[in-house]
Amino acid sequence: MPFDLRQPRYALALSALLLLCASTLVHAQRTTRDSTGYVTRLGQDTIAIERVISTRDSILGEVVDRYPRTERFTYAARLTPTHEIAGYTIRFYSTPATNGTVTASMHVDFRSDTAHMTVSRGDRSQSSAVAVPPSAVPMNEPSYGILQSVVDRALASRGTRVGFSAVYLPGLLIKGSAEADQGDDTVRIETKYDPVRAVVDRSGRIQSFSDAGGTMQAIVTRTPWPDLARWAADFMARDAKGASLGNLSPRGEARGAIGDATISVDYGRPMKRGRAVFGGVVLWDRVWRTGANAATGFVTDKDIMLGDTRVPAGSYTLFSLPSRAGWKLIVSKRTGEWGTEYDSTADFARIPMRVSGTPRPVEQFTIGIAPSGESRGIMTFTWDTTVGSLPIHSAGRNGS
């Protein structure tokens, strides 16, 4: 497998933003050139600006994004007469300014069911071949210009769900489907990670993307041709003042000793960013990863009681089920998965939680483990104006 171009940016692709999808465009070719921009926002924060030129035989894009710090990349897709992706090149630059030198690049030729790739960094290059479906389209979030293809394909087959594949090169493949109903301005694009809603105009051009309850949690909107140099200068000025966005949902750890048990939780810590959290970012009556990005890990080295449930020593994953009528903490026996890969058959227990309010909004999701006696404690899950809590105590030989 080729070396990674941007190190842990897969965490975003699955961050962030993981994650949207793309498809092959197979219906009528475009006869007019479309030049547009896209603004990607996460709550009140603008996280990326993109501009795209689409022609009958190419899609050209340029992106400036600002996490963890400001960067710039360009991409070019070469299309077949039926608008399938025949070739793709992406380049990353040393500075966000337009005169930056190329620091890394990747070129891909799609031939039948194989992607032939060459990745270059400095004076090093590496080539490989990866099996992909014939309809595969490369994705590098937060760029979304190529997503017009999946929308076009769905619009050409209104009322019929069409399949697609998104390839997060050099090796991650995500399958999904898309559908547009008759007379509707919405295309519903679904993968196992995201329920994406694309709104289009009468010409089928994308006006916005959203994925309430999904991985991306950002809003992408169409905008007139943006001045990327101005945006890059603004983002770099913020970086210089120590105001870069950093990791959008950094990992955190909660750790505590309850009696003779040591308990730890590893989890992603999303920000409120001006959004309504519960009922908005986190949907009611839907299983939530209880954090962001990779699943929330829970480890105890001794048997403990979570509420009235005995949990043997071991490693678990924590999910939760927020509801207006009450919350439940889901302890799963499965570990090491991505946060949206919930499998109910792996449930160890569903434990009722106590829910209360906070005196003021809490910006960053926080899990806490605090002792409250010799062998007792409390676990808390706090975000925005809500606190979910659960008592913990050591489990004796008789289960109490």
C-alpha positions as CSV (number, residue, x, y, z in Angstrom):
1,M,0.0,0.0,0.0
2,P,1.4,3.5,-0.9
3,F,2.5,5.7,2.0
4,D,-0.1,8.1,3.3
5,L,-0.1,11.6,1.9
6,R,-1.4,13.4,4.9
7,Q,-0.9,11.1,7.8
8,P,-4.0,10.9,10.1
9,R,-6.3,12.7,7.8
10,Y,-8.1,9.3,7.4
11,A,-9.5,10.2,10.9
12,L,-11.2,13.1,9.2
13,A,-12.3,11.2,6.1
14,L,-14.0,8.8,8.6
15,S,-14.1,13.1,10.8
16,A,-15.0,14.2,9.9
17,L,-16.4,15.2,7.7
18,L,-15.7,11.4,7.2
19,L,-17.4,11.2,5.3
20,L,-19.5,11.6,2.2
21,C,-19.7,9.5,-1.0
22,A,-19.2,9.7,-4.8
23,S,-20.4,7.9,-7.9
24,T,-19.9,7.5,-11.6
25,L,-21.8,9.9,-13.9
26,V,-23.3,7.9,-16.7
27,H,-26.1,10.0,-18.2
28,A,-26.1,12.9,-20.6
29,Q,-22.8,14.8,-20.8
30,R,-22.6,18.4,-19.8
31,T,-22.6,20.8,-22.8
32,T,-21.9,23.9,-20.8
33,R,-19.2,24.8,-18.4
34,D,-20.1,25.1,-14.7
35,S,-17.9,27.2,-12.4
36,T,-18.9,27.4,-8.8
37,G,-17.8,27.3,-5.2
38,Y,-18.7,25.4,-2.0
39,V,-18.4,26.6,1.6
40,T,-18.2,23.9,4.2
41,R,-19.2,24.8,7.8
42,L,-19.2,22.9,11.0
43,G,-21.7,24.8,13.2
44,Q,-20.5,28.4,13.3
45,D,-17.0,27.6,11.9
46,T,-16.1,27.8,8.3
47,I,-13.7,24.8,7.8
48,A,-13.1,24.8,4.0
49,I,-13.6,26.7,0.8
50,E,-13.6,25.0,-2.6
51,R,-14.0,26.1,-6.2
52,V,-14.8,23.8,-9.1
53,I,-14.9,23.9,-12.9
54,S,-16.8,21.2,-14.6
55,T,-16.7,20.5,-18.3
56,R,-17.8,17.7,-20.6
57,D,-14.5,15.8,-20.0
58,S,-13.0,17.1,-16.7
59,I,-13.7,18.2,-13.2
60,L,-11.1,20.6,-11.8
61,G,-11.1,21.6,-8.1
62,E,-9.0,23.7,-5.7
63,V,-9.5,23.6,-1.9
64,V,-8.3,25.6,1.1
65,D,-9.2,24.0,4.4
66,R,-8.2,25.0,8.0
67,Y,-7.8,21.9,10.2
68,P,-5.7,21.2,11.9
69,R,-4.0,24.2,10.2
70,T,-4.6,25.9,6.9
71,E,-3.6,23.9,3.8
72,R,-4.3,23.9,0.1
73,F,-4.7,21.1,-2.5
74,T,-5.9,20.8,-6.1
75,Y,-7.4,17.9,-7.9
76,A,-8.2,17.1,-11.5
77,A,-10.5,14.3,-12.8
78,R,-10.4,13.1,-16.4
79,L,-13.7,11.8,-17.6
80,T,-14.8,9.3,-20.3
81,P,-17.5,10.2,-22.8
82,T,-20.0,8.7,-20.3
83,H,-18.4,10.7,-17.4
84,E,-16.8,7.8,-15.7
85,I,-13.6,8.7,-13.9
86,A,-10.7,7.6,-16.1
87,G,-7.9,9.4,-14.3
88,Y,-7.4,11.5,-11.2
89,T,-4.5,13.6,-9.8
90,I,-4.3,15.4,-6.5
91,R,-1.5,17.7,-5.3
92,F,-0.8,19.2,-1.9
93,Y,1.2,22.4,-1.5
94,S,3.9,23.6,0.9
95,T,1.9,26.7,1.8
96,P,-1.8,27.7,1.3
97,A,-0.6,30.6,-1.0
98,T,-1.0,30.1,-4.7
99,N,2.8,30.1,-5.3
100,G,3.5,27.1,-2.9
101,T,5.5,24.2,-4.2
102,V,4.0,20.7,-4.5
103,T,5.0,18.6,-1.5
104,A,3.0,15.5,-2.2
105,S,0.9,14.2,-5.1
106,M,-1.0,11.1,-6.3
107,H,-2.0,10.1,-9.8
108,V,-4.5,7.4,-10.4
109,D,-5.5,5.7,-13.7
110,F,-8.7,3.7,-13.5
111,R,-8.7,0.7,-15.8
112,S,-11.5,-1.8,-15.6
113,D,-11.6,-3.0,-11.9
114,T,-8.2,-1.7,-10.9
115,A,-6.8,1.6,-9.8
116,H,-3.1,2.1,-10.8
117,M,-1.6,4.6,-8.4
118,T,1.6,6.5,-8.2
119,V,2.2,8.5,-4.9
120,S,5.1,11.0,-4.8
121,R,6.6,12.9,-1.9
122,G,9.7,15.0,-2.6
123,D,12.1,12.8,-4.6
124,R,10.4,9.6,-3.5
125,S,7.6,7.8,-5.4
126,Q,5.8,4.5,-5.0
127,S,3.4,2.7,-7.4
128,S,0.8,0.1,-6.6
129,A,-2.5,-1.3,-7.9
130,V,-5.7,-1.7,-5.9
131,A,-8.8,-3.5,-6.9
132,V,-11.8,-1.2,-7.1
133,P,-15.3,-1.4,-8.6
134,P,-15.6,0.1,-12.1
135,S,-17.8,2.9,-10.8
136,A,-15.3,4.0,-8.2
137,V,-14.5,7.7,-7.7
138,P,-11.7,9.0,-5.5
139,M,-12.6,11.2,-2.6
140,N,-10.5,13.6,-0.5
141,E,-12.6,15.4,2.0
142,P,-13.4,18.3,2.5
143,S,-13.6,18.5,-1.3
144,Y,-17.0,17.7,-2.8
145,G,-17.0,18.8,-6.5
146,I,-16.9,15.3,-7.8
147,L,-20.1,14.5,-5.9
148,Q,-22.1,16.2,-8.7
149,S,-21.7,12.8,-10.4
150,V,-23.6,10.8,-7.9
151,V,-26.4,13.4,-8.0
152,D,-26.6,13.4,-11.8
153,R,-26.8,9.6,-11.9
154,A,-29.6,9.5,-9.4
155,L,-31.5,12.3,-11.2
156,A,-31.2,10.4,-14.5
157,S,-32.8,7.3,-12.8
158,R,-35.5,9.0,-10.7
159,G,-37.4,6.6,-8.5
160,T,-34.7,3.9,-8.8
161,R,-32.0,3.5,-6.2
162,V,-28.6,3.4,-7.9
163,G,-25.4,2.0,-6.4
164,F,-22.0,3.7,-6.2
165,S,-18.6,3.4,-4.6
166,A,-16.4,6.1,-3.0
167,V,-12.6,5.3,-2.8
168,Y,-10.6,7.1,-0.1
169,L,-7.3,6.2,-1.7
170,P,-5.0,4.4,-1.3
171,G,-7.2,1.6,0.0
172,L,-10.4,2.5,1.8
173,L,-13.6,1.7,-0.1
174,I,-17.1,2.7,0.9
175,K,-20.2,1.4,-0.9
176,G,-23.5,3.1,-0.9
177,S,-26.6,4.1,-2.9
178,A,-28.5,7.2,-4.0
179,E,-32.1,7.9,-5.0
180,A,-34.1,10.9,-6.3
181,D,-37.9,10.7,-6.2
182,Q,-40.0,12.1,-9.1
183,G,-40.5,15.9,-8.8
184,D,-38.3,16.2,-5.8
185,D,-35.3,18.6,-5.4
186,T,-33.6,16.2,-3.0
187,V,-31.2,13.3,-3.6
188,R,-30.7,11.0,-0.7
189,I,-27.3,9.4,-0.6
190,E,-26.7,6.7,1.9
191,T,-23.6,4.8,3.1
192,K,-23.2,2.8,6.3
193,Y,-21.7,6.0,7.8
194,D,-23.9,8.8,6.5
195,P,-27.4,9.6,5.4
196,V,-26.6,12.6,3.1
197,R,-29.2,14.9,1.8
198,A,-28.3,16.8,-1.4
199,V,-30.6,19.7,-2.5
200,V,-30.4,20.6,-6.2
201,D,-31.8,23.3,-8.5
202,R,-33.9,22.8,-11.6
203,S,-30.7,22.1,-13.6
204,G,-29.7,19.4,-11.2
205,R,-26.8,21.4,-9.8
206,I,-26.0,20.9,-6.1
207,Q,-27.1,23.7,-3.9
208,S,-26.3,22.1,-0.5
209,F,-25.3,18.9,1.4
210,S,-26.1,17.9,4.9
211,D,-26.1,14.6,6.9
212,A,-28.0,15.1,10.2
213,G,-27.0,12.2,12.5
214,G,-24.1,11.1,10.3
215,T,-20.4,11.3,10.3
216,M,-19.8,14.5,8.5
217,Q,-22.1,16.8,10.6
218,A,-21.1,19.7,8.4
219,I,-23.2,21.8,6.0
220,V,-21.9,22.3,2.5
221,T,-23.5,25.1,0.4
222,R,-23.0,26.5,-3.1
223,T,-21.5,29.9,-3.4
224,P,-20.4,32.2,-6.2
225,W,-16.8,31.8,-7.4
226,P,-14.7,32.4,-4.2
227,D,-11.5,34.3,-3.8
228,L,-9.3,31.5,-2.4
229,A,-6.3,33.8,-1.9
230,R,-8.4,36.0,0.4
231,W,-9.7,33.0,2.3
232,A,-6.2,31.5,2.6
233,A,-4.8,34.8,3.9
234,D,-7.6,35.0,6.5
235,F,-7.1,31.4,7.7
236,M,-3.3,31.8,7.9
237,A,-3.7,35.0,9.9
238,R,-5.8,33.1,12.4
239,D,-3.2,30.3,12.5
240,A,-0.5,33.0,13.3
241,K,-2.6,34.2,16.2
242,G,-2.9,30.7,17.6
243,A,-6.6,30.4,16.5
244,S,-6.3,27.5,14.1
245,L,-9.1,25.0,14.4
246,G,-6.8,22.1,15.3
247,N,-8.3,18.6,15.3
248,L,-12.1,19.1,15.0
249,S,-12.8,16.3,17.5
250,P,-9.6,15.5,19.4
251,R,-9.3,12.3,21.4
252,G,-9.6,12.5,25.2
253,E,-9.3,10.1,28.1
254,A,-11.3,9.8,31.3
255,R,-9.6,7.7,34.0
256,G,-10.4,7.0,37.6
257,A,-10.1,4.5,40.4
258,I,-13.3,3.1,42.0
259,G,-12.4,0.9,44.9
260,D,-9.8,-1.6,43.6
261,A,-10.9,-1.1,39.9
262,T,-9.1,1.2,37.5
263,I,-11.5,2.5,34.8
264,S,-10.5,4.3,31.6
265,V,-12.5,5.7,28.7
266,D,-11.0,6.7,25.3
267,Y,-13.3,9.0,23.2
268,G,-13.6,11.7,20.6
269,R,-14.5,15.2,22.0
270,P,-16.7,17.1,19.5
271,M,-17.4,20.8,20.0
272,K,-20.8,22.5,20.2
273,R,-19.8,25.3,17.7
274,G,-23.0,27.2,18.2
275,R,-25.2,24.2,17.3
276,A,-28.2,22.7,19.0
277,V,-26.7,19.4,20.3
278,F,-29.3,17.0,21.5
279,G,-32.1,16.8,18.9
280,G,-29.8,18.4,16.4
281,V,-26.2,17.1,16.2
282,V,-27.2,14.1,18.2
283,L,-30.7,12.8,17.1
284,W,-33.2,11.6,19.6
285,D,-34.0,7.9,19.7
286,R,-30.9,7.1,17.5
287,V,-27.9,5.2,18.8
288,W,-25.0,7.7,19.3
289,R,-21.3,6.9,19.4
290,T,-21.0,8.9,22.6
291,G,-18.3,11.0,21.2
292,A,-16.9,11.4,17.7
293,N,-14.8,9.5,15.1
294,A,-13.5,6.2,16.3
295,A,-15.8,4.4,18.8
296,T,-15.6,5.2,22.5
297,G,-13.5,2.6,24.3
298,F,-14.2,1.5,27.9
299,V,-11.7,-0.6,29.9
300,T,-12.0,-1.9,33.5
301,D,-9.3,-4.1,35.1
302,K,-11.8,-5.4,37.8
303,D,-15.4,-6.4,37.8
304,I,-17.6,-3.3,38.5
305,M,-21.3,-2.4,38.8
306,L,-22.6,0.2,36.3
307,G,-25.9,1.1,37.8
308,D,-27.4,-2.3,38.7
309,T,-25.5,-4.1,36.0
310,R,-22.4,-6.2,36.7
311,V,-19.7,-5.6,34.1
312,P,-16.8,-8.1,34.2
313,A,-13.2,-6.9,33.8
314,G,-12.4,-6.4,30.2
315,S,-12.6,-4.0,27.2
316,Y,-15.9,-2.7,25.7
317,T,-17.3,0.0,23.5
318,L,-19.8,2.5,24.8
319,F,-22.7,3.8,22.8
320,S,-25.8,5.6,24.1
321,L,-29.4,6.0,23.2
322,P,-30.6,9.6,24.0
323,S,-34.3,10.1,24.2
324,R,-36.6,12.8,25.6
325,A,-38.1,10.1,27.8
326,G,-34.7,9.0,29.3
327,W,-31.2,7.9,28.3
328,K,-29.6,4.5,28.1
329,L,-25.9,3.6,28.1
330,I,-25.1,0.8,25.7
331,V,-22.2,-1.4,26.7
332,S,-21.0,-3.4,23.6
333,K,-18.8,-6.5,23.7
334,R,-17.3,-5.5,20.3
335,T,-14.2,-3.3,20.3
336,G,-12.0,-1.5,17.8
337,E,-14.7,-0.3,15.4
338,W,-15.5,3.0,13.9
339,G,-18.0,5.0,15.9
340,T,-20.9,4.5,13.5
341,E,-20.4,0.7,13.2
342,Y,-22.9,-0.2,15.8
343,D,-24.0,-3.8,16.0
344,S,-26.9,-4.5,18.4
345,T,-26.1,-8.2,18.5
346,A,-22.9,-7.4,20.4
347,D,-24.8,-5.6,23.2
348,F,-23.7,-6.7,26.6
349,A,-26.2,-4.4,28.4
350,R,-28.4,-1.3,28.1
351,I,-28.3,0.6,31.3
352,P,-30.7,3.4,32.3
353,M,-29.0,6.7,33.0
354,R,-30.0,9.7,35.1
355,V,-30.3,12.9,33.0
356,S,-30.0,16.5,34.4
357,G,-29.2,20.0,33.2
358,T,-26.2,22.3,33.5
359,P,-26.2,25.9,34.7
360,R,-24.5,27.0,31.5
361,P,-23.7,25.3,28.1
362,V,-20.6,23.1,28.0
363,E,-18.7,23.7,24.7
364,Q,-16.8,20.4,24.4
365,F,-18.2,16.9,25.1
366,T,-16.7,15.6,28.3
367,I,-16.8,12.2,30.0
368,G,-15.8,12.1,33.7
369,I,-15.1,9.4,36.3
370,A,-15.2,10.7,39.8
371,P,-14.9,8.7,43.1
372,S,-17.7,9.5,45.7
373,G,-16.7,7.1,48.5
374,E,-14.3,4.3,49.3
375,S,-15.6,2.0,46.6
376,R,-18.2,4.1,44.8
377,G,-18.2,6.8,42.1
378,I,-20.1,8.3,39.3
379,M,-19.6,8.5,35.5
380,T,-20.8,11.6,33.7
381,F,-21.4,12.5,30.1
382,T,-21.7,16.3,29.7
383,W,-22.3,18.4,26.6
384,D,-24.2,21.6,25.9
385,T,-26.8,21.8,28.7
386,T,-27.2,18.1,29.4
387,V,-25.5,15.7,31.8
388,G,-26.1,12.0,31.8
389,S,-24.8,10.1,34.8
390,L,-24.5,6.6,36.1
391,P,-23.3,5.3,39.5
392,I,-20.3,3.0,39.6
393,H,-19.1,0.8,42.5
394,S,-16.9,-2.2,43.0
395,A,-18.4,-5.6,42.4
396,G,-18.0,-8.0,45.3
397,R,-18.0,-11.7,45.0
398,N,-21.8,-11.7,45.4
399,G,-22.2,-9.1,42.7
400,S,-22.6,-6.1,45.0
